[in-house]
Amino acid sequence: MESAPFSKLISAIEPSQTLAIDSRAKALRAAGKDVIGFGAGEPDFDTPESVKEAARKALSRGYTKYTPPEGDRALREAVAAKLERDNGVRYTPEQIVISCGAKHSLYNTAMVLCNPGDEFIIFSPYWVTYPAQVIMAGGTPVFVSTSPEDGYRIDAGRLRSAVSRRTKAIILNSPNNPTGWVASREELEAVAAVAIEHGLFVISDEIYEKIIYPPAEHTSIASLGKDIRELTILINGVSKSYSMTGWRIGYLAAAQEIAKLATRIQSHSTSNPTSIAQAAALEALNGDQGFTAMMAREFLKRRDYLHKRLSALPGVSCFSPRGAFYAFPDISGLNMKSDEFSIQLLEKVLVAVVAGRTFGSDYNIRLSFATSMENLEKGMDRIEGFIKSKL
Ligand SMILES: Cc1ncc(COP(=O)(O)O)c(C=O)c1O
């Protein structure tokens, strides 16, 4: 082929590395190897039985046809009730769009907001999908760094100096993947002040809201006042809170005009999220919330264990995650970059971690602790052995 006939934008995107390492680990496992996976971005718990039962009932009653493109009204009402109950923000069902996962809601948001060359501010380290989606929508990611020395706090001065005439939005992710940072109210107020002053949208990805370790608390930036609520596109979903990653239900809540445009995109792309999965998500949001609390307690125990083990390793330092289920240790003391470290770790001691380069930080690795305590112990013993062999 003379010149590639494919989209330049899409050709510039790398495949999602977090899924790639997981696939490699699964392939080794399929070949009979005893691989410990710290790569996964999904809770290791089964979806609650009551949620599965709601899906079975939906199937039995023949709830298997197209739904409205923006999602079932009952589910949008349940999301509105949840946002008021948990986050203190009021939205009407017309301001809510259900999609095939929060990732899809984020993609719709980028498509709705972005004109060619618009800039989107992303705090680094970042979840790999944000810059990829901005590029796919024809925009330009602009990175603002945060560091473990100041607990990954947002520096308002640094944020302000990244704003240009072309800035369209700020992407916020608290609790954070990969760092485990959780935004304080003061940090959110600072971000809101910048957004209001410059008329910038705030895309607030709150997917890890329920996986949070006291005394950290989740605050939605949309709850800080009317002006910032109007500029915020709040993103959330059921994947992480109810261990429903495969069901693919997420949502956005925003000004009605944004919701309308996101619905328009869906009407011409996916038509609607799966009917049965919507029935399941309705039960997740309206039913007993004990499962989510149990899961968060379990993650807390694992966080404590993993952080202790990582901090004891020579050449490694680790911020203690306040939320989500990832540890993001700094391995710069080992004189190895993250790709080399993670490839060697998988091939030599059969432990899968994700290279920090993927998240814009080449001297870190990401370990998901969405795996059993037994696996954590075994995996950490292997990592310890690997690191000691390098010294
Ligand atoms: C920060 C962040 N946002 C969104 C998502 C996607 O969630 P969903 O499964 O609802 O698409 C993930 C999944 O890994 C994530 O880490």
The ligand as an SDF file (V2000), in Angstrom:
LIG
                    3D

 16 16  0  0  0  0  0  0  0  0999 V2000
  -10.7110    5.9930   35.5470 C   0  0  0  0  0  0  0  0  0  0  0  0
  -11.6290    5.0710   34.8360 C   0  0  0  0  0  0  0  0  0  0  0  0
  -12.7200    5.5850   34.2470 N   0  0  0  0  0  0  0  0  0  0  0  0
  -13.5820    4.8060   33.5670 C   0  0  0  0  0  0  0  0  0  0  0  0
  -13.3720    3.4380   33.4640 C   0  0  0  0  0  0  0  0  0  0  0  0
  -14.3070    2.6110   32.6240 C   0  0  0  0  0  0  0  0  0  0  0  0
  -15.3940    2.1350   33.2950 O   0  0  0  0  0  0  0  0  0  0  0  0
  -16.5180    1.3210   32.5090 P   0  0  0  0  0  0  0  0  0  0  0  0
  -16.2480   -0.1290   32.7390 O   0  0  0  0  0  0  0  0  0  0  0  0
  -17.8040    1.7690   33.1410 O   0  0  0  0  0  0  0  0  0  0  0  0
  -16.4580    1.6850   31.0770 O   0  0  0  0  0  0  0  0  0  0  0  0
  -12.2530    2.8630   34.0560 C   0  0  0  0  0  0  0  0  0  0  0  0
  -11.9980    1.4190   33.9140 C   0  0  0  0  0  0  0  0  0  0  0  0
  -10.9270    0.9040   34.1030 O   0  0  0  0  0  0  0  0  0  0  0  0
  -11.3570    3.6990   34.7680 C   0  0  0  0  0  0  0  0  0  0  0  0
  -10.2660    3.2070   35.3550 O   0  0  0  0  0  0  0  0  0  0  0  0
  1  2  1  0
  2  3  1  0
  2 15  2  0
  3  4  2  0
  4  5  1  0
  5  6  1  0
  5 12  2  0
  6  7  1  0
  7  8  1  0
  8  9  2  0
  8 10  1  0
  8 11  1  0
 12 13  1  0
 12 15  1  0
 13 14  2  0
 15 16  1  0
M  END
$$$$
